[in-house]
Each structure stands twice: as structure tokens, then as C-alpha cells.
Amino acid sequence: MTTTVAQHTPDATTANVTPDTPKELTNLLGLSRTQMEAFFLSIGEKKFRAAQVMKWIHQEGVDDFETMTNLSKALREKLARVAEIRGPGVVYEGTSSDGTRKWVLEVEDGSYVETVLIPAENGKRRTLCVSSQVGCSLDCSFCSTGKQGFQRNLTAAEIIGQVWVAQRSVGPRRDTANRPVTNVVMMGMGEPLLNFDNVVPAMKLMLDDNGYGLSKRRVTLSTSGVVPMLDKLGDEIDVSLAISLHAATDELRNELVPINRKYNIRALLDACHRYLAKAPENRQVTIEYTLIKDVNDQQEHAEQLAELLRELACKINLIPFNPFPNSGYEKPSRNQVMRFQQWLYDLGYNATVRMTRGDDIDAACGQLVGRVKDRTKRSARYIQSVQLDAD
């Protein structure tokens, strides 16, 4: 793609600064409508230019100001001097046998993150799974992403840049009936609520009519249960909510999802009730439940789950575990998955099974990995433990 490389201004206190030192370019990709309007006012332009440029960036996939034909030549030249449109670099793009597409993207510090576009079988829905962190700050025991450790939060530009890259690859959104990306789920690498200040502005761009124009029901945030930020989320934005639950008792969830030791199931479900109270009527929470052989896939587990969720407006999404090397867990048989689903049906719940998609290119749920400069040393400890087990 055509991009302009940002130049960084040295500290003004250094002796090397000269009047000709170039200023750092403003990357317009991650700016919200309010931020974009403020930017244009700061360079002496009318704020209505924000809507024009946002449409060029997010709806047409443009990264060259010269292409923006409804702007004057003088304004295009000014923008080229002070700003840029810079998305993540595409390191790899692959398509699964089932049509799932995966991008490995390079972000600012040379780390890699992944994003996945999953088409529905009827072709009408194309769901993009977006990452929020380089690695993951949590360490869920059944997720390969967490075994890489954690480096940093993604910026708003790096988050929305994943949508931008996918849309540019598939084609610009010139009509709402044939959008390249119809749904976005914040379910990729990372815990979105631990990057609240960048995730929320990026989601607002997804909803903005000058951005991607997605409806509130078509943008979903998935969290493992950061309760204080879940309460804050309901005050900031209205999007669909998914909860990575995976167990119906604190004892088991403490093992599978360690953040449960800080915010237990009761605290998490109470936060879900508070979130729904702020949302429009008839809104439901999606409960994500990864089925792991002989761990949480028995009838007693289904009964515990049904009892736990009795008072929550929700639907349940069952996700067969996607194996990765040395996880210590196994995928249940298809028959066992169907039995678990039937048990929930019999107990009065709407339970769907998320079909494994993109596993031949490691794009399935729980399989996303990248290149992480792991500051937690978790990755090294995991590799060491695997080697000890092998010995």
C-alpha cells in the first residue's frame, strides 16, 4: 500500500534542533469525528472537512490525499505536509478452504497481530474478528494467544486499521447492501476492556456514519470479566456484549480464566445486569462457553450453567475447543457437543454451536498468535514447561 513514513521530532531541549526540523505527521486513521474536526480547526480549515476525509479513509480505503477529489488542491497539499493515513503493514494474507481470511499485520514496534474475516455460509454476513492488544495480558489456560505473553495495548489507529485493511482487501464500501465487513467482534488477541481508552474510540468509528456505519447490534465486545471497565463501557457506548464465561463455578473458572480470582462469577453477572439496564429493551448478552473434553462438557456442567444464568437475558454460544500443542486439553467429540447443546435446549436455553472456521490456517477461535516481544516472560516460562514435560 502507499504510505508516508512519519518523521519524529527530537526533544526541543536538545542542541541539535534547527528551524528546519520536520514535525511529526498526524495519523488521521484513528481519529474520531470529534478529533478529526479538532484537527481541521487546528490547521485553519472548516470542521466540515472532517466528514469528507473520514469517508475517503474509511469508506473508500484511500491513503493518498491526492485522490480526494472533492478537496481543493491547496488543501490536499497542506494535508500531505502535516498528516498521513498509515495503517498496519500486511505481513501475510491467507484464505482458508472454508473462505475464512486471515491477515497477519505488523504494528508500530515490529510486533505482529492477527485479524480474521469469517463469511457466513449464506454469504450475507462477513464478520471481522479484531485484536485489541499485542499478545494478551490475561492467561486463560485453554487459549494459545495467552501463552505468547503480552507486550502492549494497540492504539486506536492500529485497532481500526484492522477493519481498514480488511475492507481495502475485499473492496471499498460504496453501498450499504454489499459491505465487505458487515459485523465486527472484538474477540481477537487481547482483552478489550484492558485497553479501554483505545478500544472505545475505535468502536465509535465503526458505528459512525462517516466511518463504517455499522449498527450497534453488529459491533460486539467480548470480555473475560473486567468488571469496573464493563460498568464504564455502558456509560460510554452501546454495543453488543459477549462474556467469555467457560465455566459455571468459581472453582473451575479460577482454573480456566484466572481473572475470575479477582472478579468472580457473581460480580461479573451483576455487571452484566447493570450493562443491560443501560441498553435498549430486548438486548441480550452472549455467553461464550468453550467446551473442553472431560473438563466442562458433562451434563452436570450444563445443569450448573442453566441454573447460573436463570435470571440473565442471554443466549449461549458453544465453542468446541481448538487444540494447540501442549495445551493439556482435548476437543470433545461432535456427538458430545451436540449432547451438551441438547441438554441446554431441554433446560430452556437458546444454545448455538460455533462451527470451527479457518483452523487450516490457524484462524480459529483461541488459535490467534502473532509476534510478541513478551515483557511478561510468560512465553519463555511456557516453552520451558513444555520442554520439561517432553524430557
N, C-alpha and C positions, 0 to 999 in steps of 0.2 A: 504494500500500500504506500501511497505517497504521504510522507510526513515531514514536518520541520523539526529539527532537533533543538530542544530547549537549551539555552545558554544560561549559566548560573552566575549571578552577580557576586563577586567577592565581598567579604566583610568591609564595610565602609571605613573601618578604623585602620585597615592595612595601608602600608605605604605604596602599594602597587596600584591603587585605584587611580584611574585617569578619567577625564570627562568623557572619553570615548568608550568606557566600559559598557558593554551591552547589558540591557536589563533582561531579567528573566521573563520569558514569554508566559502569558496566562493560557493555560489549557482550558478551552471552553467546553470540553466534552462532559465534565462532571458538574457543571454549574446548573443549579436550579433556575426556574424562571426569575425568581426574585434576585438571585445572584447575577444572572445574566443581564437583567435590567440595570442593576447597580454598576456592572462593568461598563455598559454602554454610556451611562451617565458620566462615569469617571473619565471617559475618553472624549467627552464633549459631544456625544451623539444622543438622539432621542431614544427613549427606552422602548418604543415600539419595534426597534431593530432587533430586540431580543427574540421576539416571536419568529421573525423572519429567519434568523440564523439558527435557532433551535430546530425549526422544520428542516432546514438544509442538512443539519448534522444528523438528527435522529430519524427523520422520515425518508430522506434521500441518501443517507450514508456518505455524505460529502466530507472530505477532509482538506479540500483546497478552496481557499476563499475566492480565487479567480473564477470558480464555477458558479458562484452565487450571483446569478444574472440580474436579480431584482435589487441588487445593491449597486450604488454608484461606483465608478472606477476608483475615485478618490477614497471611498470608504474601504473598498477591497484592499487597496494598497496600505491604508492605515492599519487594518486588521493584520495584514501579513507582517507588519513591523512590530506589533505589540502582543499578538496572540497566536495560538496554534490549536489544532484539533488533533490530539495524539492519543490513539487507543493502544491497547496491549499488542505486542507483536505475536503473530501466529507462528508457532514452532512446529505444530503438527495439526493436521485436519484429517480425520478418518471417518468412514461410513461403515456401519455395521451391516451385516446381512439382512437385518430387520429394518433398515432405514434410519436407525439412530445415528446421529452425527456427533462427533466429539472434537473439541478444539483444545489443544494444549497451548496456553498463552504465556508469554514472558512479560512480567511486570517490572516495575522500576529498578529493583535491586538485583535483577537477574534471576529471581525465583520464577518457578512455573506454577500456574494454577490451571484447573480444567473446568470446562463448561460443556454441557451436553444438551442437544436438541432431540427431543423424543416425539416423533409423529404418532398420532393415534391411527389405529387401523383403518378408520373411515376417512382419514386424510384431512378432516376438518379442523383438528386441533393439533397444534405444534407447541409443545411445552419445553421451555428452556430452563434447565437446572443451573443456577448461578452460584458461584462461590463468593464467600464474604471475607475469608482470611487466607493467608499463606500457611497451609497446614491447618491445624485445629488446636485451640487452646484447651479443649477437653480431651479425654482419653477413654471414650466408650470402648469396651473390651471387644466388641464384635465389628468394629469399623477400621478398615485398613488406613483410612485417611489419618486417623488419630495416631497411628503408630509412627508417622513421619515426624511428629512433634509440631512445633509452632514457631513461626518467625515474626509475623506482624499482621496487623489489620490491613485490608485493602482500602485504598482511597475510594471516594465516590466515583471518580473517573474510571478507576480500574474495575469497579463493580458494574457500572452502566456500560463500560466498554465491552463487557462480555456480550451484552444484548446487541450493541452496535456491531461487533464483529460478526455475530451470527446473522443478523439481519442483512448486512452487506454481502455476506457469502451467499445467502439464499436469494436476495433481491430486494430492492427498495420497497417500502410500503406506500404504494401510490393509491391503493384503495383499501378500505377497512374490511371488505369482504374477502380479501385474499392476503392477509397478513402473513409474512414469513414466520413471525413469532406471535402466537395467539395467547399464550399463558406463560407466566414466569413463576418459578418456585425458588425461593431462597433455601435450597436444600443441598447445595454443593459443598465444597470444602469449607469448614469453619462453622462456628456458632454465631449466627447473625446478630443476636442481641448483645454479644460482647463486642460488637463493632457498631453500636447503635448510631453514633454520630455520622457515620458514612453510609450505612445501610438505609436509613430512613430517607435522606435526600435522594439517594439513587432510586428508591421505590417511588418517590414523588415524581421523578422524571418519567418513570414507567407509566404513571397514571396521567400525567399532564397531556392535554390535547395537543400541545405544541411539541411534545416528546413522542411517546409511543402510544398514548391514548388507550391504554388497557383499562378495563373496568376493575373495580375493587375486588370483585369475586374472582378475577383472573390473575391476581398477584397474591401469592401465598408466602408467608414467612413461617419457617419451621424452626422450632426451638426445643432444646433439651430441658429447658426449665429454668431460665434466669429470671426469677420471679420479680425482683424490683424493676427490671427493664421491661418486662411484659406489662406491668402496670403503666409504665411510662409510654409504651407503644400505643396503648389505647387512647392516650391523650394527644398523640402526635399525628396519627394516621389511621385510616380504616382500610385494612386489607384482610384477606382470609388468613386464618391461623391454623397451623398444624403443630401437634405436640408429639415429640419423639418419646413415647412412653415405654414400650417394650417389656414392661412387667407391671403386675398389679399389686405387688407387695414391696414395701421398702427394703426388706431383706434381699430380695432378688435384684431389685433396681439399683441398690447400692453397688452391687457387683457388676451390673451391665453398664450403668450410666452413673459414674462417680459423683456428678454434680448433685445427685439425689441426697448425698450425705449433708449437703448444705441447705438445699431446698427440697424437702421431702414431697411425697406424692400429694398429701393433703394440702400443703401450701401451694403446690402447682395447680391443683384443680380449683382451689379457691381463687387463684389469679385468673384462671380461665373463665370462671363465672363473672368476675369483675370485668374482664375484657368483653364478654358477650353483652353485659349490661350497657356498655357504651356503644355497641354496634346496632345496626338496624335490626328489626324483628326478623325472625326466621333464620338467623345466621347460626351456623353450626361450627364446631371445632372438629378438625380431622385428627383422629388418634392414629398415630403411626405405630405399628407393632411388628417388629421383626421376629419372625418365627425361627427359632433355633432348635434343632433336633434334641429332644430329651432335656431341654433347659426350660422352655416356656411354652411348649406346644401340646400339652396334655389337657384332658377335659377339665381337670381341677383348675388349670390356669384360665381356661375360657370362662368358667363359672366365677372365679375371682374377678376377672376383668369386667364381666357383666354386672356384678354387684357393685364394683367400684364406680362405674360410670352411670349408675342408675339415674342420677339427678342432673347429668350434664347433657345438653343438647349437642349430640355428636354423631359422627359416622366413623367407622373403623376401617383402616386401610392395612391389610395384612401384607407383609413383605417377606417372602422367603429369603432366608439368609444367603448372601452371596459369598462363597468361600474365598479365602485368600491364604497364602502359605503360612503355616504355623499358627493359625488363629486359635486352634484348640476346639473349634466349633464345627458342626456339620449342618448341612442343609437338610431339612425334613423332606420326606417323600411327598410327591404331589398328592397322593391319597391322604396323607396326614394333614396337609394344608387344607384340603377340601373338607376333611372331617372337622377341623378346627373352625372353619368358616360355617359349617352346618350347625355346630354347637351354638355359635353366636346367633345364627338365624333363629334357632329354636328358643333362644333366650330373649328374642325380640329386638335384635340389633341388625342394622344395615351394615354388613361387612363385605368389603370388596377385596380381591386379591390383586396386588400389583404384579403384573407379569414381568418377569426378568427381561429387560431390554438392554441390548448393547454389551452383553457380557463378553462377546468375542473380541471386543476392542477395549475391555476393562472400563466400560462406561456405565455399568450397572450400579444400583444403589449400594453405597458402602465401599465401592471399589476405586473411587476417585483418588488419584495420587498426583503429585507434582514434583517439583524440585524445591526442597525447603532447607534453608540454612537454619537448622534447628537450634534455637537458642535455649531450649529446654533440656537438651541432651536425651530426650525421651527415645528418639530414633536409635541412638547408639546403644542405649540400655536394652531396647527391644531386640536389636540384632545380636547383642551379646547373649541374651537369654535364649534366643533361638539356637545359637552356636553351642551353648552349654547343653541344651536339650538334645542336639544332634550327637554330641560326644557321649 
